[in-house]
Amino acid sequence: MRWLTRRIGPLSPAAPAAPASAFVVPPSRLPAAARAALVDAVGAGHVLDGESERLGRAGGMSYLDLLRRRYPGGLAVPDAVVVPGDPDEVQRVVDACVAHDVGVVPFGGGTSVVGGVAALRGDKAAVIALDLERLDRLVSVDRTSRLAVFQAGVRGPDAQRLLAAHGLTLGHVPQSFERATLGGFAATRSAGQASSGYGRFEDMVQGVRLATPSGPWRLGVAPASAAGPNLRALAVGSEGTLGVITEVTVRVRPSPERERYEGFVLRGWQHATEVVRALAQNGLLADVTRVSDVDETEVTLALKGGFATKALRRYLAARRVHEPCLLILGWHGPAPQRARALRLLKAAGAVPLGRAPGEAWRHGRFSGPRQRDALLDLGVCVETLETATHWSRLRELYDEVRVALHGALDRPVVMCHISHAYETGASLYFTVLAARDPHDPFGQWERAKRAASEAISERGRGTITHHHAVGVDHAPYLRAEIGDVGVSVLAAAKQAADPKGVLNPGKLGL
Amino acid sequence: MRWLTRRIGPLSPAAPAAPASAFVVPPSRLPAAARAALVDAVGAGHVLDGESERLGRAGGMSYLDLLRRRYPGGLAVPDAVVVPGDPDEVQRVVDACVAHDVGVVPFGGGTSVVGGVAALRGDKAAVIALDLERLDRLVSVDRTSRLAVFQAGVRGPDAQRLLAAHGLTLGHVPQSFERATLGGFAATRSAGQASSGYGRFEDMVQGVRLATPSGPWRLGVAPASAAGPNLRALAVGSEGTLGVITEVTVRVRPSPERERYEGFVLRGWQHATEVVRALAQNGLLADVTRVSDVDETEVTLALKGGFATKALRRYLAARRVHEPCLLILGWHGPAPQRARALRLLKAAGAVPLGRAPGEAWRHGRFSGPRQRDALLDLGVCVETLETATHWSRLRELYDEVRVALHGALDRPVVMCHISHAYETGASLYFTVLAARDPHDPFGQWERAKRAASEAISERGRGTITHHHAVGVDHAPYLRAEIGDVGVSVLAAAKQAADPKGVLNPGKLGL
């Protein structure tokens, strides 16, 4: 807190999280005939219209969503929550919603930070949240082919536990891991913290099964194909607008016998990005490879603990590191490339810190989102945003996003890290902290987000999202990225799969 | 020949390649107004309607296409050949064809083996071949990001030569390498012989520029994205039905300082597939990794030469190898995984043959297609077909395709290799030889191809094509693979990009 108020200025008394009783939940608009059809599809016990059930599926976990739980009034609440028990029941729910012209918001872990699960009605009279929590099975394992078929509602830790019984792992660990589902990972093109070793989720998905208003849809019979365009890549990332993903077939791997996390310090952001680029372009990335800029490194040293910061500062000063950038490498299994990676790091002047900072990062790897609640209590505006671009434009993108955020907010802290590196480029992940404007908390962040998004989109500088997906919040920037033809093609695909437009109204701009 | 006639039986006198004069080239149906618009778009010198120019773009290089050049009558000949000079001119050609309702067949190297460049008219009065040969430039190189932008008409060897001047390589070497173009590689989801090291062409493509009837379309601003479905994966593989690819942005790598090709013999097909699976699942594939079944190994030893076959047979007999399967590994650059791969091979009982068979394969790597002309002269029916599936179903797929081909043909030789291996599965590439039926040469192969395709498609046993694309020949099997919803989505995307349906009529079933 001392560090934070020194950086972002004094904080105003903050609105506490509002009790559920503060929310006026509008009565369900679900027509009786539609409700009857849904009961017919899944059973009366799985059509929920209590206020708390509906509130519990009202929106995701963006900063704006968290604010909406403190300033009642802005939440879009579904008219009912429907909880089918298997893929066939999902199809029947979709069919019932088509028949009765009711919107359907597929709901997995509810961790969207872009409004992807907002219960928007679009042009429909009513909208339901289709909660996939009962689709929680590991359907089959093919050890020879290293494939596993999961139902879409399986959460990250459950997938790992179910696979561990077979000595296998998925290796997909995004920050939302504890709550998010495999269907959600597929629907949003998720990238996990170990993407350098295991790939993005879309790389793992070998098959997908969907329930669409035009009928069941299965894709994926081979590890690779030239049978026309890759429609699996169209279903993945469709964010519930083309169909409800009910099963995913994913590549799995033997569980690594050991994991080793370690830290290094690099000399300034430019040096840090060049070292990560060298690792990526020489095939030497660790399964987890992430490097923080100077500001994020400072906060990590101040807040994360786990290794002695004063001693560390002396250690770095003695090695003339003036702008430390923390590099975390996580190696899973035998990691035959590690020795060469360490030689490259040594030659580049990296200062090894041993395992402590790596273990500290691993220990707190999922806690970032939870810290936002405490910060909101204190009157802080706190949010993240991310992008990616090719290496040659990475510095410009980094600078322009920082300029935009510093221009839109008063005395913000803007931190950044690279957590996904490729041969041709990398992601940039920004965390923003500022004193919350008590008079206009929503507008404050909306303006900052718009400034950052415009800086990213301008002249194709980067993608509007590397792994947070589009939802509602990024939809205005999609046309700049995929072009007028792309928007038309997407709308046409939507029209073919979902002619009445019941699926996830308003997402992806559809 | 002795070996071949012993295996497939006596050959009938064969039709020689017909001279151009044997072909009755129908007069061009291109309306004068359309021709004037095309002249306006590209200049009079680049609208060709001579018979030889039109015949030269009539079809590709499948066995059936080769037969059509020996039995005049079956060739679909375009009404004109239009040769634009840059991406803007391509857009103007497309616009002119939309305005005058003329079909457009994009034509690169003309190496399609699935009817992908057949000059079908669909419901149009006329059709042109849009030849991309003048789009032959390397537009830009970004060394930092390892990216190169090429115009779509650049052929494989020219791409390598242009990149070599920068010390870079693309690493994409399909068997069609000598003639095929980068635009064609992208349009058909090509996979090169070094796909284990460099990936499939779709993995290399980071950006694409198309001319569509709905206007110019550019995709790809970042190495990875979650901005909705991956539309780049929809444009790639669209086989000219959604737009004409005019530029591709591809990942490039430093040219390897050395390449090492070597051979091994494995003990029977089951053993061979298990060894390749072990290499793939342990990250030990060579850049080029291919293994032949017993029949293909026998033919290779009989025909390819380059290493002493009698001595080899004695060498193998001494090591009790009774069903030799030839494994070729090609290592590019330092290949740090080679030592571990060799240990795995040794432990698996592989017999090393040294460099001679590897070099023999490399020497002949592009010659297979040309040998077909000589075999056709002799009265042989010769063609290839390919598929892919997951490891656990590979043996069944292999067996069923062989059964189908043996059932449909009289005394065929059916050879097979795996040339593309993945963690979760592999491709199967079949070469078929039989005595050509002089009375019904077309029907003979059509029946065999149908039997094989049905064996592949049945119960989702494999993909109808791993890298030959769909064109006309595989279109009947697409619905089984992508489903009714997939076919509808594809048709809708087509409708959005090409509302009047001028682009490559009849391909992909569109």
Interface residues (C-beta under 8 A of the other chain):
Chain A: D142 T144 S145 R146 L147 T188 R189 S190 A191 R200 E202 Q206 L210 T212 S214 G215 P216 W217 R218 L219 V221 A222 P223 A224 S225 A226 A227 G228 P229 N230 L231 A233 L234 A235 V236 G237 S238 E239 L242 G243 R251 R253 R277 Q281 P336 Q337 R340 T387 A388 T389 H390 W391 S392 R393 H420 Y422 E423 T424 G425 A426 S427 G460 R461 G462 T463 I464 T465 H466 H467 H468 A469 V470 H474 Y477 L478 E481 I482 G483 D484 V485 G486 S488 V489 L490 A491 A492 A493 Q495 A496 A497 L508
Chain B: D142 T144 S145 R146 L147 T188 R189 S190 A191 R200 E202 Q206 L210 T212 S214 G215 P216 W217 R218 L219 V221 A222 P223 A224 S225 A226 A227 G228 P229 N230 L231 A233 L234 A235 V236 G237 S238 E239 L242 G243 R251 R253 R277 Q281 P336 Q337 R340 T387 A388 T389 H390 W391 S392 R393 H420 Y422 E423 T424 G425 A426 S427 G460 R461 G462 T463 I464 T465 H466 H467 H468 A469 V470 H474 Y477 L478 E481 I482 G483 D484 V485 G486 S488 V489 L490 A491 A492 A493 Q495 A496 A497 L508
